[in-house]
């Protein structure tokens, strides 16, 4: 009689660590500023200065116009919320999208251009959407030979953004505990994959002598 393997349980605190990594990923600068550049261009046509559009992003117009600069999802999200507040036009997103080309998305755009068919291109766009600094989920369907794309409505999108931020609000007192969990995870990975390959003289060197301090009299953004 076959015996089922024992169920694997996630280690304690794993879900909280995953949330921390999600927050870190949002703030990691790894995307081209092409969307930000298009957004500021459309707002400029409406008389909105770049400083107001980029408020809270710690970016300026020169950085946004630099194709080699790297920006984060969080920075684009802040700018997008500024744009909706400063220019509440229903066609704002459409006008931003019209300024973007496949070449604006680097390897993601190149993969789209190399698709064998329109159907393959749509599938590729959804499969590798994370490479395009996405702010929402996308999907498409084909019915009777007609392809349709499905996007969240503006109200649902804003509600989803607020819900996402609300779930990831980190109490100030929890930062040291969460930092210790992340450091412990990194230290365990280093001990398993790196330390065995180091000279013996270096294996005893402390690996995780880092301590995250909570800034005082400052507002934590996230």
N, C-alpha and C positions, 0 to 999 in steps of 0.2 A: 504494500500500500504506500503510495507516494506520500512523502512528508513535506508539507509546505515550509519554505524557509521562514525563519522568524521575522516578524515585521520590524522594519528599521524605524526607530524613533528619532526625531530631530533633537539635537542637544539643547539643553536648557538655554534660553536666551537667543536661540538661533533666529527666531522671527524678528526679534528686536534688532539684531545685528543686520539682518537683511534690510530692514527699514533704514538703518543708518547708511548702508551702502547705497540704497536708492537715493537718499538725500545727497550723498557725496557725488553720485553719478550726475545728478541734476546740476551740480555746481562745477563739475569738471569741465575745463575749457578744452574741447576737442572738436568743435564744429566751425566751419567757415562762417564768416559774418554775412553771407550773401543775403539771407532773409532779412537781417537787420538793415542792410544797405538798401534793399528794396523798400522796406517799411519806412525808413526815414525819407527816402525819395518821394514816396506818395504823400507823406505828411507835409513835406516841404511845399508841394503843389497846393496844399490846403492852408499854407501860411503858418504851419506849426514849426517852430524852430527845433533844430536837432537836440539842443540842450534839454528842452522839455520832453521830447520823445524818449531820450536816453536817461532821463532822471532815475537814479537808483540803480543803474546798471554798472556804474564805474567805467563806462566807455565814453569815447568822444567820436566825433564824425570821422576824424582821420583814421582811427582804429577800425571803424566799421567799413571804411572804404578800402582797407588793406586786405587783399585776397589771401595773404599769408598769415593774417591774424587768426587767433583761435578764441572762440567764445563758448559760453555754456548755454544749456537749455534754460537755466534759471534767468540768465540775462535777457534772452529773447522773450521769455514769459513776462518779465517785468516791463519790457518795452511794448509788448503787445497790449498789456493792460493799460499802459499809458496812452497808447494809440486809440483804444476803444473809448477812453475817457475824454481825450482831447478832440477826437474826430469820430463821433458816433454815426458814421454813415453805413448803411447796409451793404454797400459794395466795396468796403474797405479791403476785405480779404481778397476779393476778386482782382482789384487793382494791383495789390501787392503781387499776387500770383502771376499776373500778366507780365511783370517785370523779370520774372525768373525763367531761366532756360535750363535744359538738361545739363549743359556744361557748368551751371552754377553749383551743381551738387557733387562735383569731383567723381570719385569712383562709382558712387551710386548712380549718377547721371550716365556715366560711361556704360554701366551694366544695362541701363534702360535702352541706350542706343544700340547695344549689341544684341538685343532680343530678336528672336527669329520671327516673331509675329506680334500683333497687337495684344493677343491674349497672353502670350508669354511675357510681354512687357508689363502688363497689368499685374500678373502674378509676381513678377520680380519686384515691382514697386511695393507690393504689400509685404512680401517676404523679408525684404531688406529695408523696410521703412525706418528702422531705428538708426540707419546711417544718415538720415536726412534731417536730424534734429526735430523729430516729430513732437507736436503738441497734443495730438489726439489720435485715436485709432481710426483707420480707414479700411474699407472693404469694398469689393465690387462683385457684381453678379451678372450673369448673362441669361436673359429670358427671351425666347423667340427671336434670337439673333440680335438682340439689342443689349448693349452693355450699360449698366447703371452703376454709378459710384454712390456710396452712402457715407455721409458725414454727420457728426452730432450737430444739432441746432445751436445757435449762439447761446440761448438760455441754458441748454444742457451743458455746453462747453464751459461756460463761466461757473456753473454749479459744480461741475466736475473738478475744475481748477481749485475752487474754494474748499471742496471736500478733500482733495489731495493735500492741500496745504494744511488743513485742519488736522488730518491724520498724522502729519509729520511734525507738528509743533513739539519741540523738545523742551521740557521744563529745565530751567537753569540748574536745578539741583541734580538732574539726571545726567548731565553732560559728563562728569567724571566717571560714573559707572559705565556709561555707554562707551566712553573712550577706552576704558580698561578692557571691555569686551572686544573691541576692534583690535587693540594692540595684542591681546592674547591670541586672537585668531591669526594675526600676521606672524607673531612669534612662533606659533605652532607650525605654521607652514614653512617658516625659515628653518626651524629645527629639523623638519622632516626632509626638505628638498635641497637646502643649501649647506647647512652645517656639516653633513657627512662628507662633503667634497672640499672642505676647507682644510688647510694645514692644522695640525694639532695645536700649534701655538695660538691659533685664532679661534679655535672652537670654544675656549673658555671665556672669550670676550663677551661682555653683556650685550645682548641683542636688542632688548626693548627697554632702554633707559630713557624713555620719552614720557613726559607728563603733560597732558592738556590742561591748561588753566582757563578758568571761566573769566572772560573780560568783565571788568566792573565799570559801571556808568557808561555802558555802550549797549546799543540795540543789536541783538543778534538777528541777522537776516537769513532767510531760508525758505 
